Amino acid sequence: MSTGDVEATDRHILELLATDGRMSFTDLGKATGLSTSAVHQRVKRLEQRGLILGYGATIDHEQVGLPLTAFISIRPIDPSQPDDSPERLSAITEIESCWSVAGEESYILKVRTETPSALEGLLARIRAAANVNTRTTIVLNTFYENRPVSAAEPETDPADG
């Protein structure tokens, strides 16, 4: 679904909820000029249409004992084997995200662990479970993460006509 399929008020609601997923229908109404019941109906419709996929909390991973974040790029050892790495790795709970990517690697995994030695063990488990080669990048500092994306209409370049 393109952003052109979402009207301006719905876009505004999406932006507000992306910034604060716990915003009340009353506060959404005040921010958009709609009644509480009208906002409630619009949010339910946005959920039903799949524009709102869920709501979540932002966790301080360091405080819950997972201070080490890393990105692990994987590629199959034998490219002729089935491309089922996401399924093979789905039970490994340290993997927070798995993206299919273009380039030398097939997937990039975002993982969180307690220590470098825990990361080393995780790498061995990933290699064994999915029969893949890995390339790892350790995050030193996170300046921002999970920033809300604006649902505003993309600006058009006047030169594009």
C-alpha positions as CSV (number, residue, x, y, z in Angstrom):
1,M,0.0,0.0,0.0
2,S,1.5,3.3,-1.0
3,T,1.4,6.5,1.1
4,G,-1.0,7.9,-1.5
5,D,-3.7,5.4,-0.2
6,V,-3.8,7.1,3.2
7,E,-5.5,10.4,3.7
8,A,-3.9,13.3,5.7
9,T,-5.8,12.8,8.9
10,D,-4.9,9.1,9.0
11,R,-1.3,9.9,8.3
12,H,-1.3,12.3,11.2
13,I,-2.8,9.7,13.5
14,L,-0.1,7.2,12.4
15,E,2.7,9.8,13.1
16,L,1.2,10.5,16.6
17,L,1.0,6.8,17.4
18,A,4.5,6.1,16.1
19,T,5.8,8.7,18.5
20,D,3.6,7.6,21.4
21,G,1.8,4.2,21.0
22,R,0.0,4.7,24.3
23,M,-1.6,8.0,23.3
24,S,-5.2,8.0,24.3
25,F,-8.1,8.4,21.8
26,T,-9.0,11.6,23.6
27,D,-5.5,13.1,23.1
28,L,-5.4,11.8,19.5
29,G,-8.8,13.6,19.0
30,K,-7.5,16.8,20.4
31,A,-4.4,16.7,18.2
32,T,-6.4,15.9,15.0
33,G,-9.6,17.9,15.7
34,L,-11.7,14.7,15.7
35,S,-14.1,13.4,18.3
36,T,-12.8,10.5,20.5
37,S,-15.2,8.1,18.9
38,A,-14.1,9.2,15.4
39,V,-10.5,8.7,16.3
40,H,-11.3,5.3,17.8
41,Q,-13.0,4.2,14.5
42,R,-10.1,5.5,12.4
43,V,-7.5,3.6,14.6
44,K,-9.5,0.4,14.4
45,R,-9.7,0.8,10.6
46,L,-6.0,1.5,10.3
47,E,-5.4,-1.7,12.4
48,Q,-7.7,-3.7,10.2
49,R,-6.1,-2.4,7.0
50,G,-2.7,-3.5,8.3
51,L,-1.2,0.0,8.6
52,I,-0.8,-0.5,12.4
53,L,0.9,-3.8,13.0
54,G,1.1,-3.6,16.7
55,Y,2.2,-1.6,19.7
56,G,5.3,-2.1,21.8
57,A,7.6,-0.8,24.6
58,T,11.1,0.5,24.0
59,I,13.4,-1.4,26.3
60,D,16.7,-0.3,27.9
61,H,18.6,-3.5,26.9
62,E,21.6,-2.6,29.1
63,Q,19.4,-2.5,32.2
64,V,17.9,-5.9,31.4
65,G,21.3,-7.5,31.0
66,L,21.7,-7.4,27.3
67,P,24.2,-4.6,26.7
68,L,25.9,-6.0,23.6
69,T,24.2,-5.4,20.3
70,A,25.6,-6.8,17.1
71,F,24.7,-7.2,13.4
72,I,25.4,-10.6,11.9
73,S,25.4,-10.9,8.2
74,I,24.9,-14.5,7.0
75,R,25.3,-16.4,3.8
76,P,24.8,-20.1,3.0
77,I,27.9,-22.3,2.9
78,D,26.2,-24.2,0.1
79,P,24.1,-21.9,-2.0
80,S,22.4,-24.9,-3.7
81,Q,20.6,-25.8,-0.4
82,P,17.1,-24.4,0.4
83,D,17.0,-20.8,1.5
84,D,15.4,-21.5,4.9
85,S,17.7,-19.7,7.3
86,P,14.9,-17.6,8.9
87,E,13.0,-20.7,9.8
88,R,16.1,-22.5,11.1
89,L,17.0,-19.5,13.3
90,S,13.6,-18.6,14.6
91,A,14.0,-20.4,17.9
92,I,17.2,-18.5,18.8
93,T,15.8,-15.8,21.1
94,E,18.9,-13.6,21.1
95,I,18.0,-12.7,17.4
96,E,15.9,-9.6,17.6
97,S,15.4,-9.0,13.9
98,C,16.1,-10.9,10.6
99,W,16.2,-9.0,7.3
100,S,16.5,-10.4,3.8
101,V,19.0,-8.3,2.0
102,A,20.6,-7.8,-1.4
103,G,24.3,-8.1,-1.7
104,E,26.9,-10.7,-0.8
105,E,25.0,-11.8,2.3
106,S,21.5,-13.3,2.3
107,Y,20.3,-12.0,5.6
108,I,21.3,-9.6,8.4
109,L,20.5,-10.4,12.0
110,K,20.3,-8.0,14.8
111,V,21.2,-9.7,18.1
112,R,21.6,-8.8,21.7
113,T,23.8,-10.7,24.2
114,E,25.2,-10.3,27.7
115,T,28.9,-10.5,26.9
116,P,31.4,-10.9,24.0
117,S,31.8,-14.6,25.0
118,A,28.0,-15.0,24.9
119,L,28.1,-13.5,21.3
120,E,30.8,-16.0,20.4
121,G,28.6,-18.9,21.6
122,L,25.6,-17.4,19.7
123,L,27.7,-17.2,16.5
124,A,28.5,-20.9,16.8
125,R,24.8,-21.8,17.3
126,I,23.8,-19.7,14.3
127,R,26.4,-21.3,12.1
128,A,25.4,-24.8,13.1
129,A,21.7,-24.2,13.0
130,A,21.6,-22.6,9.5
131,N,24.8,-24.0,7.9
132,V,26.0,-20.4,7.1
133,N,29.1,-18.3,7.2
134,T,28.9,-15.1,9.3
135,R,30.3,-11.6,9.4
136,T,29.8,-9.7,12.6
137,T,29.7,-6.0,13.4
138,I,29.5,-5.0,17.1
139,V,27.7,-1.8,18.0
140,L,29.8,0.5,20.2
141,N,27.2,3.2,20.8
142,T,23.5,3.8,19.8
143,F,22.6,7.4,19.2
144,Y,19.1,6.7,18.1
145,E,17.0,3.6,17.3
146,N,13.4,2.8,16.3
147,R,12.7,6.4,15.4
148,P,9.2,6.9,14.2
149,V,9.0,7.3,10.4
150,S,6.9,10.1,9.2
151,A,3.8,9.0,7.4
152,A,3.6,12.3,5.6
153,E,3.3,12.5,1.8
154,P,6.7,12.3,0.2
155,E,7.7,15.6,-1.2
156,T,7.8,15.7,-5.0
157,D,10.6,17.4,-6.9
158,P,9.2,20.1,-9.1
159,A,11.7,19.0,-11.8
160,D,9.9,15.7,-11.9
161,G,7.0,17.4,-13.6
